[in-house]
Amino acid sequence: MKEFVKEKIENALKELYGIENKTFKVEKPKEELHGDIATNVAFLLAKDLRKPPVKIAEELSQRLSKDEAFKSVEAVKGFINFRFSEDFIKKEFKKLLLEKDDYFRENLGNGLKVQIEYVSANPTGPLHLGHGRGAVVGDTLARLFKFFNYDVVKEYYINDAGRQVYLLGVSILYRYLESCKEKDIEFFESLEETFWQDGYRGEYVKELSERLRGIIGDRLSFPKTANLEEIRQEILKKEKDIPLYYTKKYKPKDVIELVSNYGLDLMVDEIKKDLSLMNIEFDVWFSERSLYDDGLVEELINLLKGKGYIYEKEGALWLKTSEFGDDKDRVVKRSDGTYTYFASDIAYHYNKFKRGFKKVIDVWGADHHGYIPRVKASLSMLDISSDWLEVLLIQMVKLFRGGKEVKMSKRAGTFVALRELLEEVGQDAVRFIFLTKRSDTPLDFDIDKAKEKSSENPVYYVQYAHARISGIFREFKDRYGKELKVKELIEYVDFLSEEAEEKLMKKVLFFKDELIDITLKRDPHLLTYYLIELAGEFHHYYNHHRILGMEEKVMLSRMALIKGIQEAIRLGLDLMGVSAPQRM
């Protein structure tokens, strides 16, 4: 609707003043009293035309008021307010009923190659609620981008290198040896301090160790003398239900590496299962370790050295990020010869650039806020535009039951695991409620409310609107012995006559503008706002207007109206990855 009005204004500017390619805003006013659409174009023309905005607004409103699409065009203190005509609204609503999803599409992306990287949690434990929230935000954005014709690649960056992977191996091995009656006590005690100081102590680590012991028995109880290659082959032989990428590819140098690789295989598989419970799939699973295996980190460091951005200090290599907006320079290679996480992260983003992505969106936890300037600084060193990378931050989620915060997970030990929440309240409730607030603000998730079948539960409220409309159509078929087709309903749109009906038609038609704004502003939470409002307006209308059993023209016109409402709700839920049930 906004694009339609904008085009009308552009034509008027060209006709009245010979002006083309002028940038101006066309927006929906905050208050309905100011019309359906408003523009500030007169203020932006005042200097060029040497006229006061009030005069320009009057001239433009006189020209635009001749268009039959508008009921009125008013100049108010330099702004121009538009109201659509009843005929125009009905014409557009008929078009929507015929075209369905296509009515809301726009070629925003024009095939632009975009990568959205999200979740990317360390594969050393179960996903927690924050990871789940990031997954929903990233996946919903990907759905919106695809809908508007962007070439989208969804990517998960697996942090499978570094100390956290070593600690996973230590943790699993410690628990494994703990369960062995006869074992190498000296080796066991050498792991103990590291385990209790830095290791992973959730119940899932015991589960991983028990799975390993179920395959190889006590053959690692004396790891210094164990045949690691023989044990690795035994694991490969017996583990057929998970893809053993790490165990298969990397021959271990020592027992901790063997167990780490096996643990990584199990944890990545668990993460994929958790995500599949939310109907989230990735196009690419990118391994951090591959950046080292393929020499990309070293290549990147040498490239930055050649550009003069790296210097040596106290035996370490430092990157001059302070010259590009960071608060200080950063270490990329430690004095012990190991690379920092920052080094691999720069290499990873440079790899994204070389893969041809024209836009990259990273979804990170809010604790990474301070990391953004240094990454953007490194990209500037590589002659990559700062706006090539966008970062969306995800704030924490607090879980409540019975009015009290739930802080611990049975399985994860120190946090609430995402899978436990999914199994209790279901995918739809989790996805919808995770989007009920801006991602960069904390979210309180009330388990009791998520399970309620009432208007207090936002996902139930919206889904019930869709199911209710489906029920009306089923009842029509039962009463009148035929199934209504959209083509039969279109002609009856003309008989919609009440103010509430026109308001609902406008609400549905403006959904396209909402979707465009949500996509361009990266605000997927606004989808829930819109759907809750639309569902509320529908429920109010239904409670005050009889549909079935009315005089034919009235009944069928109202059936056409609610069909359009249903199409908008279904599309909105689909873009969020939430089901649109026929019955509830």
Protein Blocks (a to p, Z undefined) as FASTA:
>chain_A
ZZmmmmmmmmmmmmmnopahiacdddddfblknojbdcfklmmmmmmnopafklmmmmmm
mmmmmpmkbmbdcdeehiacddddfklmmmmmmmmmmnmmmmmgccfknopacdddehji
affbccdfklmmmmmmmmmmmmmmmmnopacdddddddfecjklmmmmmmmmmmmmmmpm
bacfklmmmmmmmmmmmmcfbfklmmmmmmmmmmnommlmmmmlpcfklmmmmmmmmmmk
bccfklmmmccfbfklmmmmmmmmmmmmmmmmmmmmnopacfbdcdfklmmmnommmmmm
mmmmmnopacceehiacdffklnopabdcdfbdfkopacfklmmmmmmmmmmmnopabdc
ddddfklmmmmmmmmmmmmmnopafklpccdddddddddeehiacfbdfklopaccfklm
mmmnojklmmmmmmmpcfkbccdddfklmmpccfklmklmmmmmmmmmmmmmmmmmmmno
pacdfklmmmmmmmpcbfklmmmmmmmmmmmmmmmmmmmnopaklmmmmmmmmmmmmmmm
mmmocfehpafklmmmmmmmmmmmmmmmmmmmmmnopacdfbZZ
